[in-house]
């Protein structure tokens, strides 16, 4: 975490506001769209002058544009937004996954409801964590046909991985695996 906490930044902002009121510059905010001639920019959150390299750059290649917040403050601000809206990132990620497979979030939710929130193969809810050591459980995976790209259903992590191996290696491999396991 950034050494400057949100509470410290709030106190710092209040102090700067009081100084500006005394100096008569209150409400006269310097433009942050361009780098000043000295190569520094002022962060809108911590109000410190920092080099342009301390600010995120726009992805738009047509014009050079920098963020209003320095990288450290942008991280603090992003963390605050994530904490305030915990489901927003999950919904955003789901939308991207659905788009990748040519479906929608509505399809995902309808399929999830029709499968009672369980895997289409093992009939168990997802239990695999998003990352090792995390408490968050991942959403069911969108299983799709690798040749056509069309979605087939929702699977847990283990079943989705197993089906992928079957798709990749074929029926002959599956029969050999079953024979190896004496099933």
Backbone as ProteinMPNN parsed JSONL, in Angstrom:
{"seq_chain_A": "XXXXXXXXXXXXXXXXXXXXXXXXXXXXXXXXXXXXXXXXXXXXXXXXXXXXXXXXXXXXXXXXXXXXXXXXXXXXXXXXXXXXXXXXXXXXXXXXXXXXXXXXXXXXXXXXXXXXXXXXXXXXXXXXXXXXXXXXXXXXXXXXXXXXXXXXXXXXXXXXXXXXXXXXXXXXXXXXXXXXXXX", "coords_chain_A": {"N_chain_A": [[0.839, -1.185, 0.0], [0.393, 2.299, -0.558], [2.469, 4.689, 1.055], [1.227, 7.043, 1.852], [-1.678, 7.594, 3.432], [-5.285, 7.619, 3.011], [-6.518, 9.252, 4.92], [-4.398, 10.943, 5.67], [-4.02, 12.264, 3.237], [-6.404, 13.64, 3.061], [-6.206, 15.472, 5.174], [-4.013, 16.867, 4.238], [-5.081, 18.005, 1.894], [-6.973, 19.741, 3.024], [-5.272, 21.528, 4.369], [-3.9, 22.657, 2.199], [-6.019, 23.895, 0.896], [-6.708, 25.855, 2.773], [-4.356, 27.395, 2.723], [-4.476, 28.349, 0.098], [-6.789, 29.882, 0.192], [-5.956, 31.934, 1.881], [-3.916, 33.006, 0.299], [-5.32, 33.97, -1.812], [-5.778, 32.51, -4.07], [-7.718, 30.643, -4.219], [-9.862, 28.376, -5.797], [-8.767, 28.808, -8.26], [-7.605, 26.737, -10.25], [-4.782, 25.069, -11.512], [-4.344, 24.106, -14.942], [-4.408, 20.713, -15.756], [-4.065, 19.358, -18.032], [-1.876, 19.671, -19.631], [1.673, 19.357, -19.575], [3.668, 21.365, -17.526], [6.096, 23.978, -18.247], [8.347, 23.407, -16.745], [8.373, 20.7, -16.672], [6.931, 19.387, -14.763], [3.962, 18.161, -13.131], [0.838, 18.693, -11.444], [-0.636, 16.688, -9.034], [-4.046, 15.925, -8.675], [-5.058, 14.862, -6.375], [-3.151, 14.478, -4.182], [-1.946, 16.88, -4.435], [0.697, 17.444, -5.042], [3.624, 18.471, -6.805], [4.897, 16.668, -9.447], [7.098, 14.716, -11.597], [6.268, 14.1, -15.083], [6.435, 11.381, -15.647], [5.428, 10.154, -13.43], [2.742, 9.943, -13.737], [-0.091, 8.277, -15.149], [-0.311, 7.551, -18.602], [-2.369, 8.363, -21.41], [-4.131, 5.927, -23.353], [-4.799, 6.577, -25.849], [-3.421, 7.157, -28.864], [-3.339, 9.361, -30.484], [-3.155, 11.833, -29.223], [-1.184, 13.267, -26.605], [-1.937, 12.639, -23.381], [-2.364, 12.955, -19.93], [-3.13, 11.358, -16.807], [-5.108, 12.83, -14.174], [-4.336, 12.212, -11.693], [-1.505, 11.2, -9.773], [0.453, 8.183, -10.118], [0.596, 6.772, -7.67], [-1.522, 7.882, -6.148], [-3.616, 7.29, -7.879], [-3.727, 4.54, -7.63], [-4.563, 4.293, -4.966], [-7.06, 5.515, -5.179], [-8.337, 3.777, -6.997], [-8.405, 1.45, -5.471], [-10.124, 2.272, -3.423], [-12.478, 2.588, -4.916], [-12.876, -0.073, -5.719], [-13.359, -1.278, -3.238], [-15.705, 0.037, -2.508], [-17.462, -0.823, -4.471], [-17.737, -3.873, -4.714], [-18.807, -5.898, -6.396], [-18.696, -4.915, -8.92], [-16.318, -5.246, -10.503], [-16.361, -8.011, -10.861], [-18.698, -8.305, -12.375], [-17.91, -6.859, -14.615], [-15.756, -8.417, -15.53], [-17.154, -10.772, -16.126], [-18.755, -9.89, -18.227], [-16.807, -9.458, -20.185], [-15.823, -12.083, -20.506], [-18.1, -13.36, -21.492], [-18.473, -11.975, -23.889], [-16.219, -12.828, -25.26], [-16.929, -15.444, -25.922], [-19.091, -15.087, -27.543], [-21.589, -14.642, -26.373], [-23.939, -13.479, -23.852], [-24.172, -11.695, -20.676], [-26.68, -12.11, -19.68], [-27.362, -14.592, -20.824], [-25.5, -16.165, -19.432], [-26.432, -15.897, -16.751], [-29.037, -16.955, -17.004], [-28.44, -19.585, -17.808], [-26.974, -20.396, -15.598], [-28.997, -20.307, -13.665], [-30.72, -22.292, -14.718], [-29.128, -24.493, -14.345], [-29.123, -24.675, -11.671], [-27.082, -23.302, -10.334], [-24.949, -24.999, -10.401], [-22.33, -27.204, -11.641], [-22.531, -28.442, -14.98], [-21.705, -31.04, -15.47], [-20.619, -32.508, -13.135], [-22.502, -31.787, -11.281], [-22.078, -30.218, -9.033], [-21.489, -27.34, -6.938], [-19.238, -24.612, -7.755], [-16.028, -24.798, -6.315], [-13.442, -24.081, -6.437], [-10.809, -21.857, -5.687], [-10.218, -18.41, -6.731], [-7.533, -17.666, -6.865], [-4.632, -19.235, -5.474], [-4.818, -19.483, -1.976], [-6.699, -17.501, -1.717], [-9.89, -16.317, -0.566], [-12.062, -15.923, -2.186], [-14.301, -17.506, -4.37], [-14.165, -18.762, -7.64], [-16.216, -18.009, -10.562], [-18.455, -20.217, -12.332], [-17.102, -21.781, -15.22], [-17.377, -20.873, -18.67], [-18.115, -23.252, -20.815], [-17.115, -24.195, -24.04], [-17.337, -25.128, -27.507], [-14.397, -25.892, -29.077], [-13.96, -25.858, -31.799], [-16.142, -24.601, -33.114], [-16.616, -22.493, -31.419], [-18.907, -21.981, -30.048], [-20.886, -21.603, -27.097], [-21.477, -24.191, -24.644], [-22.334, -24.783, -22.08], [-22.166, -24.353, -18.468], [-19.371, -25.019, -16.487], [-17.564, -26.42, -13.694], [-14.251, -25.612, -12.485], [-12.564, -27.895, -12.452], [-13.959, -29.845, -14.018], [-14.157, -28.437, -16.421], [-11.471, -28.2, -17.152], [-10.883, -30.913, -17.481], [-12.627, -31.614, -19.606], [-11.539, -30.011, -21.554], [-9.071, -31.295, -21.938], [-10.007, -33.715, -22.965], [-11.166, -32.799, -25.363], [-8.872, -31.849, -26.599], [-7.095, -34.091, -26.805], [-8.655, -36.192, -27.718], [-10.97, -39.038, -28.264], [-9.669, -41.519, -28.278], [-7.482, -41.13, -26.584], [-8.884, -40.704, -24.192], [-10.071, -43.223, -23.813], [-7.745, -44.751, -23.445], [-6.851, -43.576, -21.079], [-8.915, -44.31, -19.31], [-8.607, -47.06, -19.39], [-6.053, -47.27, -18.286], [-6.619, -46.447, -15.703], [-8.038, -48.598, -14.882], [-10.856, -48.729, -15.195]], "CA_chain_A": [[0.0, 0.0, 0.0], [1.094, 3.563, -0.638], [2.724, 5.185, 2.405], [0.311, 8.119, 2.178], [-3.024, 7.048, 3.587], [-6.375, 8.497, 2.593], [-6.727, 10.235, 5.988], [-3.322, 11.935, 5.546], [-4.284, 13.063, 2.04], [-7.532, 14.518, 3.368], [-5.646, 16.547, 5.994], [-3.156, 17.652, 3.361], [-5.96, 18.792, 1.03], [-7.552, 20.815, 3.829], [-4.205, 22.497, 4.613], [-3.642, 23.353, 0.935], [-7.173, 24.76, 0.653], [-6.578, 27.016, 3.664], [-3.266, 28.223, 2.201], [-4.946, 29.007, -1.121], [-7.741, 30.932, 0.579], [-5.159, 33.045, 2.402], [-3.136, 33.575, -0.803], [-6.229, 34.532, -2.816], [-5.784, 31.683, -5.282], [-8.731, 29.609, -4.036], [-10.743, 28.201, -6.949], [-7.986, 28.96, -9.487], [-6.907, 25.459, -10.366], [-3.957, 24.998, -12.723], [-4.759, 23.089, -15.9], [-3.599, 19.51, -15.638], [-4.072, 18.684, -19.326], [-0.572, 19.782, -20.267], [2.826, 19.436, -18.686], [4.199, 22.729, -17.438], [7.406, 24.132, -18.889], [9.387, 22.819, -15.911], [8.263, 19.249, -16.779], [6.192, 18.841, -13.628], [2.496, 18.203, -13.153], [0.3, 18.639, -10.097], [-1.63, 15.642, -8.803], [-5.299, 16.485, -8.171], [-5.411, 14.277, -5.086], [-2.174, 14.818, -3.137], [-1.581, 18.26, -4.732], [2.153, 17.564, -5.12], [4.208, 18.576, -8.137], [5.687, 15.47, -9.738], [7.441, 14.598, -13.019], [5.236, 13.476, -15.922], [6.57, 9.929, -15.564], [4.691, 9.682, -12.262], [1.326, 9.954, -14.091], [-0.436, 7.34, -16.215], [-0.497, 8.171, -19.902], [-3.547, 7.916, -22.134], [-3.943, 4.873, -24.356], [-5.101, 7.195, -27.13], [-2.131, 7.498, -29.459], [-3.432, 10.568, -31.289], [-2.71, 12.979, -28.445], [-0.573, 12.908, -25.332], [-2.813, 13.044, -22.293], [-1.98, 12.321, -18.683], [-4.139, 11.27, -15.764], [-5.098, 13.937, -13.217], [-3.798, 11.695, -10.44], [-0.236, 10.501, -9.897], [0.251, 6.733, -10.081], [0.353, 6.331, -6.292], [-2.884, 8.291, -5.769], [-4.547, 6.556, -8.741], [-3.879, 3.215, -7.035], [-5.393, 4.467, -3.77], [-8.425, 5.812, -5.649], [-8.886, 2.548, -7.58], [-8.685, 0.54, -4.353], [-11.337, 2.779, -2.768], [-13.624, 2.252, -5.784], [-13.093, -1.524, -5.647], [-13.974, -1.583, -1.946], [-17.058, 0.583, -2.502], [-18.273, -1.582, -5.437], [-17.045, -5.159, -4.867], [-19.356, -6.74, -7.461], [-18.55, -4.255, -10.211], [-15.256, -5.891, -11.275], [-16.812, -9.352, -11.223], [-19.645, -8.131, -13.482], [-17.125, -6.415, -15.771], [-15.028, -9.593, -16.01], [-18.138, -11.681, -16.724], [-19.147, -9.317, -19.515], [-15.699, -9.733, -21.108], [-15.79, -13.525, -20.797], [-19.253, -13.675, -22.352], [-18.198, -11.411, -25.211], [-15.213, -13.692, -25.871], [-17.58, -16.652, -26.434], [-20.241, -14.714, -28.364], [-22.826, -14.737, -25.605], [-24.177, -12.306, -23.007], [-24.281, -11.939, -19.239], [-28.039, -12.672, -19.467], [-27.259, -16.022, -21.114], [-24.776, -16.768, -18.317], [-27.308, -15.962, -15.577], [-30.124, -17.898, -17.299], [-27.858, -20.926, -17.786], [-26.637, -20.652, -14.201], [-30.262, -20.609, -12.976], [-31.244, -23.576, -15.198], [-28.27, -25.54, -13.785], [-29.21, -24.501, -10.208], [-25.806, -22.81, -9.837], [-24.005, -26.116, -10.31], [-21.64, -27.647, -12.852], [-23.373, -29.268, -15.846], [-21.217, -32.424, -15.493], [-20.545, -33.164, -11.814], [-23.657, -31.349, -10.496], [-21.582, -29.644, -7.779], [-21.155, -25.913, -7.085], [-17.804, -24.327, -7.896], [-15.322, -24.707, -5.037], [-12.054, -23.726, -6.707], [-10.561, -20.423, -5.438], [-9.741, -17.636, -7.868], [-6.083, -17.848, -6.803], [-4.256, -19.96, -4.264], [-4.799, -18.705, -0.751], [-7.779, -16.509, -1.682], [-11.172, -16.788, -0.071], [-13.072, -15.783, -3.231], [-14.49, -18.665, -5.245], [-14.376, -18.326, -9.017], [-17.497, -18.316, -11.178], [-18.404, -21.363, -13.236], [-16.494, -21.476, -16.515], [-18.221, -21.024, -19.855], [-17.566, -24.295, -21.671], [-17.445, -23.931, -25.444], [-16.761, -26.009, -28.511], [-13.19, -25.225, -29.564], [-13.992, -25.736, -33.256], [-17.133, -23.609, -33.523], [-16.593, -21.37, -30.486], [-20.231, -21.802, -29.438], [-20.955, -22.065, -25.702], [-22.27, -25.399, -24.416], [-22.879, -24.769, -20.732], [-21.273, -23.855, -17.425], [-18.677, -26.107, -15.813], [-16.624, -26.061, -12.639], [-12.873, -25.547, -12.963], [-12.006, -29.243, -12.687], [-14.631, -30.466, -15.165], [-13.806, -27.681, -17.617], [-10.113, -28.603, -17.496], [-10.947, -32.294, -17.975], [-13.264, -31.604, -20.927], [-10.557, -29.433, -22.48], [-8.108, -32.354, -22.266], [-10.695, -34.656, -23.86], [-11.261, -32.139, -26.67], [-7.534, -31.703, -27.163], [-6.453, -35.368, -27.098], [-9.58, -37.076, -28.422], [-11.61, -40.202, -27.648], [-8.684, -42.583, -28.104], [-6.744, -40.798, -25.369], [-9.782, -40.915, -23.053], [-10.188, -44.663, -23.622], [-6.489, -45.207, -22.849], [-6.815, -43.108, -19.698], [-9.828, -45.157, -18.543], [-7.97, -48.384, -19.285], [-4.958, -47.097, -17.338], [-7.202, -46.352, -14.36], [-8.761, -49.85, -14.666], [-12.307, -48.446, -15.052]], "C_chain_A": [[0.882, 1.245, 0.0], [1.286, 4.131, 0.766], [1.798, 6.323, 2.812], [-1.096, 7.552, 2.257], [-4.058, 8.07, 3.151], [-6.606, 9.586, 3.628], [-5.66, 11.33, 5.915], [-3.544, 12.836, 4.342], [-5.402, 14.062, 2.29], [-7.054, 15.722, 4.176], [-4.798, 17.466, 5.133], [-3.983, 18.544, 2.437], [-6.558, 19.975, 1.781], [-6.522, 21.915, 4.075], [-3.937, 23.318, 3.351], [-4.779, 24.315, 0.625], [-7.099, 26.017, 1.519], [-5.485, 27.957, 3.174], [-3.705, 28.987, 0.959], [-5.924, 30.128, -0.807], [-6.997, 32.159, 1.08], [-4.4, 33.748, 1.284], [-4.009, 34.192, -1.882], [-6.28, 33.726, -4.095], [-6.822, 30.567, -5.183], [-9.643, 29.561, -5.253], [-10.022, 28.352, -8.275], [-7.09, 27.742, -9.612], [-6.051, 25.445, -11.628], [-4.442, 23.881, -13.641], [-3.824, 21.902, -15.808], [-3.532, 18.762, -16.967], [-2.713, 18.711, -19.995], [0.513, 19.821, -19.198], [3.34, 20.872, -18.701], [5.584, 22.774, -18.06], [8.529, 23.528, -18.057], [9.318, 21.288, -15.902], [7.515, 18.591, -15.64], [4.693, 18.973, -13.842], [2.019, 18.145, -11.713], [-0.769, 17.559, -10.015], [-2.87, 16.274, -8.188], [-5.669, 15.954, -6.796], [-4.441, 14.71, -3.986], [-1.66, 16.247, -3.287], [-0.068, 18.483, -4.735], [2.571, 17.705, -6.575], [5.133, 17.388, -8.346], [6.031, 15.446, -11.216], [6.351, 13.85, -13.797], [5.278, 11.957, -15.875], [5.827, 9.323, -14.391], [3.181, 9.646, -12.519], [1.079, 8.927, -15.196], [-0.711, 8.125, -17.482], [-1.736, 7.588, -20.57], [-3.195, 6.809, -23.113], [-4.204, 5.395, -25.759], [-3.801, 7.707, -27.742], [-2.169, 8.807, -30.245], [-2.951, 11.804, -30.535], [-2.119, 12.511, -27.124], [-1.431, 13.49, -24.219], [-2.402, 12.285, -21.053], [-3.149, 12.314, -17.718], [-4.033, 12.479, -14.851], [-4.459, 13.526, -11.903], [-2.452, 11.024, -10.702], [-0.506, 9.0, -9.734], [-0.083, 6.236, -8.679], [-1.078, 6.666, -5.857], [-3.935, 7.562, -6.608], [-4.786, 5.155, -8.183], [-4.759, 3.274, -5.793], [-6.847, 4.665, -4.181], [-9.097, 4.558, -6.231], [-9.248, 1.556, -6.482], [-9.947, 0.966, -3.601], [-12.58, 2.423, -3.584], [-13.927, 0.764, -5.728], [-13.782, -1.905, -4.34], [-15.419, -1.101, -1.884], [-17.999, -0.219, -3.403], [-17.646, -2.951, -5.678], [-17.55, -6.021, -6.023], [-19.139, -6.156, -8.851], [-17.479, -4.934, -11.079], [-15.688, -7.278, -11.726], [-17.793, -9.287, -12.403], [-18.915, -7.72, -14.759], [-16.366, -7.595, -16.382], [-15.967, -10.581, -16.698], [-18.551, -11.186, -18.104], [-18.075, -9.599, -20.57], [-15.621, -11.198, -21.486], [-16.924, -13.908, -21.731], [-19.022, -13.167, -23.768], [-17.212, -12.291, -25.975], [-15.85, -14.921, -26.52], [-18.859, -16.356, -27.206], [-21.571, -14.863, -27.656], [-22.96, -13.493, -24.728], [-24.211, -12.706, -21.533], [-25.661, -12.519, -18.918], [-28.031, -14.177, -19.731], [-26.588, -16.738, -19.959], [-25.702, -16.953, -17.114], [-28.479, -16.923, -15.78], [-29.621, -19.34, -17.23], [-27.51, -21.332, -16.364], [-27.891, -21.022, -13.405], [-30.808, -21.971, -13.417], [-30.417, -24.752, -14.668], [-28.251, -25.486, -12.252], [-27.866, -24.077, -9.608], [-24.732, -23.871, -9.735], [-23.408, -26.445, -11.67], [-22.561, -28.572, -13.657], [-22.94, -30.733, -15.855], [-21.296, -33.084, -14.123], [-21.687, -32.762, -10.875], [-23.254, -30.842, -9.105], [-21.35, -28.138, -7.993], [-19.642, -25.727, -7.21], [-17.175, -24.176, -6.52], [-13.884, -24.242, -5.211], [-11.845, -22.228, -6.464], [-10.045, -19.724, -6.688], [-8.227, -17.739, -7.984], [-5.784, -18.59, -5.52], [-4.228, -19.02, -3.07], [-5.892, -17.657, -0.661], [-9.064, -17.136, -1.178], [-12.249, -16.75, -1.152], [-13.095, -17.022, -4.113], [-14.785, -18.142, -6.649], [-15.779, -18.673, -9.503], [-17.332, -19.568, -12.041], [-17.866, -20.92, -14.596], [-17.503, -21.673, -17.636], [-17.54, -22.051, -20.745], [-18.022, -24.021, -23.095], [-16.761, -24.956, -26.335], [-15.566, -25.283, -29.128], [-13.153, -25.092, -31.079], [-14.941, -24.633, -33.699], [-17.107, -22.36, -32.648], [-17.905, -21.152, -29.767], [-20.235, -22.334, -28.006], [-21.872, -23.278, -25.556], [-22.954, -25.385, -23.052], [-21.859, -24.22, -19.755], [-20.684, -25.026, -16.653], [-17.799, -25.569, -14.692], [-15.208, -26.133, -13.218], [-12.336, -26.926, -13.333], [-12.643, -29.916, -13.901], [-14.266, -29.751, -16.467], [-12.398, -28.052, -18.088], [-10.101, -30.009, -18.086], [-11.549, -32.363, -19.372], [-12.307, -31.021, -21.957], [-9.526, -30.486, -22.896], [-8.735, -33.386, -23.202], [-10.802, -34.078, -25.271], [-9.899, -32.124, -27.365], [-6.948, -33.03, -27.623], [-7.356, -36.395, -27.775], [-10.039, -38.299, -27.636], [-10.607, -41.323, -27.355], [-7.873, -42.375, -26.814], [-7.59, -41.067, -24.128], [-9.935, -42.412, -22.756], [-8.91, -45.228, -22.986], [-6.397, -44.794, -21.372], [-7.713, -43.96, -18.805], [-9.238, -46.56, -18.342], [-6.833, -48.338, -18.273], [-5.462, -47.078, -15.899], [-7.986, -47.622, -13.986], [-10.252, -49.611, -14.439], [-13.082, -49.101, -16.17]], "O_chain_A": [[2.001, 1.219, 0.513], [0.37, 4.067, 1.586], [1.6, 6.55, 4.005], [-1.64, 7.084, 1.257], [-3.743, 9.243, 2.947], [-6.864, 10.733, 3.262], [-5.971, 12.51, 6.078], [-3.287, 14.037, 4.41], [-5.362, 15.189, 1.797], [-7.445, 16.856, 3.9], [-4.851, 18.688, 5.272], [-3.634, 19.704, 2.218], [-6.641, 21.08, 1.244], [-6.85, 23.1, 4.0], [-3.765, 24.535, 3.426], [-4.543, 25.425, 0.146], [-7.393, 27.116, 1.049], [-5.657, 29.175, 3.2], [-3.343, 30.151, 0.788], [-5.906, 31.182, -1.442], [-7.356, 33.289, 0.75], [-4.254, 34.97, 1.317], [-3.5, 34.867, -2.777], [-6.78, 34.213, -5.109], [-6.801, 29.637, -5.989], [-10.144, 30.595, -5.694], [-10.599, 28.056, -9.321], [-5.956, 27.733, -9.133], [-6.542, 25.777, -12.707], [-4.898, 22.837, -13.173], [-2.603, 22.057, -15.785], [-3.001, 17.652, -17.026], [-2.422, 17.864, -20.839], [0.287, 20.261, -18.071], [3.432, 21.505, -19.752], [6.175, 21.737, -18.363], [9.569, 23.167, -18.608], [10.104, 20.64, -15.211], [7.468, 17.364, -15.557], [4.229, 19.794, -14.633], [2.715, 17.609, -10.851], [-1.692, 17.521, -10.829], [-2.753, 17.081, -7.266], [-6.512, 16.54, -6.118], [-4.868, 15.251, -2.966], [-1.014, 16.773, -2.381], [0.395, 19.59, -4.459], [1.95, 17.129, -7.469], [6.028, 17.128, -7.542], [5.345, 16.08, -12.018], [5.604, 13.06, -13.221], [4.245, 11.309, -16.05], [5.612, 8.112, -14.352], [2.415, 9.348, -11.603], [1.924, 8.726, -16.069], [-1.27, 9.221, -17.443], [-2.103, 6.441, -20.314], [-2.083, 6.765, -23.639], [-3.872, 4.737, -26.745], [-3.158, 8.598, -27.186], [-1.117, 9.312, -30.635], [-2.399, 12.723, -31.14], [-2.515, 11.474, -26.591], [-1.619, 14.704, -24.14], [-2.119, 11.089, -21.123], [-4.045, 13.155, -17.798], [-2.97, 13.093, -14.764], [-4.083, 14.373, -11.094], [-2.272, 10.361, -11.723], [-1.573, 8.605, -9.266], [-0.948, 5.375, -8.515], [-1.762, 5.83, -5.266], [-5.018, 7.25, -6.113], [-5.901, 4.638, -8.248], [-5.606, 2.404, -5.588], [-7.753, 4.062, -3.606], [-10.278, 4.311, -5.987], [-10.284, 0.895, -6.557], [-10.744, 0.122, -3.192], [-13.6, 2.011, -3.032], [-15.092, 0.369, -5.693], [-14.677, -2.749, -4.328], [-16.266, -1.755, -1.277], [-19.198, -0.291, -3.135], [-17.075, -3.177, -6.745], [-16.78, -6.805, -6.577], [-19.375, -6.833, -9.851], [-17.71, -5.171, -12.265], [-15.407, -7.676, -12.856], [-17.728, -10.111, -13.316], [-19.257, -8.174, -15.851], [-16.336, -7.755, -17.602], [-15.622, -11.158, -17.729], [-18.68, -11.975, -19.04], [-18.393, -9.936, -21.71], [-15.381, -11.531, -22.647], [-16.73, -14.694, -22.658], [-19.341, -13.856, -24.737], [-17.347, -12.481, -27.184], [-15.372, -15.392, -27.552], [-19.631, -17.27, -27.495], [-22.578, -15.181, -28.288], [-22.17, -12.557, -24.857], [-24.27, -13.887, -21.192], [-25.799, -13.322, -17.995], [-28.613, -14.949, -18.969], [-27.044, -17.802, -19.54], [-25.754, -18.033, -16.527], [-28.875, -17.626, -14.85], [-30.286, -20.21, -16.669], [-27.725, -22.478, -15.968], [-27.861, -21.932, -12.577], [-31.309, -22.728, -12.585], [-30.923, -25.869, -14.55], [-27.454, -26.174, -11.615], [-27.55, -24.46, -8.481], [-23.719, -23.674, -9.063], [-23.913, -26.02, -12.709], [-23.283, -29.387, -13.083], [-23.74, -31.596, -16.216], [-21.964, -34.105, -13.963], [-21.825, -33.332, -9.792], [-23.988, -31.013, -8.132], [-21.049, -27.713, -9.108], [-18.869, -26.597, -6.81], [-17.728, -23.499, -5.654], [-13.18, -24.033, -4.223], [-12.611, -21.411, -6.973], [-9.504, -20.363, -7.59], [-7.698, -17.884, -9.086], [-6.586, -18.58, -4.585], [-3.691, -17.915, -3.139], [-6.013, -16.984, 0.363], [-9.295, -18.334, -1.343], [-13.246, -17.466, -1.053], [-12.055, -17.52, -4.545], [-15.557, -17.2, -6.823], [-16.449, -19.529, -8.925], [-16.221, -19.93, -12.429], [-18.149, -19.813, -15.055], [-18.376, -22.537, -17.555], [-16.511, -21.764, -21.358], [-19.176, -23.66, -23.329], [-15.755, -25.562, -25.968], [-15.715, -24.177, -29.646], [-12.384, -24.284, -31.599], [-14.595, -23.821, -34.557], [-17.527, -21.288, -33.083], [-18.017, -20.234, -28.955], [-19.66, -23.387, -27.729], [-22.893, -23.392, -26.235], [-24.049, -25.928, -22.903], [-20.821, -23.69, -20.152], [-21.411, -25.92, -16.217], [-17.35, -24.424, -14.727], [-15.004, -26.657, -14.313], [-11.731, -27.105, -14.39], [-11.938, -30.496, -14.726], [-14.087, -30.396, -17.5], [-12.162, -28.2, -19.287], [-9.403, -30.273, -19.064], [-11.043, -33.085, -20.231], [-12.264, -31.478, -23.099], [-9.152, -30.563, -24.066], [-8.079, -33.874, -24.123], [-10.56, -34.777, -26.255], [-9.8, -32.359, -28.569], [-6.366, -33.105, -28.705], [-6.864, -37.368, -28.347], [-9.582, -38.565, -26.525], [-10.686, -41.989, -26.323], [-7.619, -43.316, -26.063], [-7.091, -41.59, -23.132], [-9.929, -42.823, -21.596], [-8.979, -46.078, -22.098], [-5.927, -45.559, -20.53], [-7.336, -44.299, -17.683], [-9.358, -47.157, -17.272], [-6.667, -49.27, -17.485], [-4.824, -47.617, -14.995], [-8.537, -47.704, -12.889], [-10.846, -50.242, -13.564], [-14.306, -48.982, -16.226]]}, "name": "protein", "num_of_chains": 1, "seq": "XXXXXXXXXXXXXXXXXXXXXXXXXXXXXXXXXXXXXXXXXXXXXXXXXXXXXXXXXXXXXXXXXXXXXXXXXXXXXXXXXXXXXXXXXXXXXXXXXXXXXXXXXXXXXXXXXXXXXXXXXXXXXXXXXXXXXXXXXXXXXXXXXXXXXXXXXXXXXXXXXXXXXXXXXXXXXXXXXXXXXXX"}
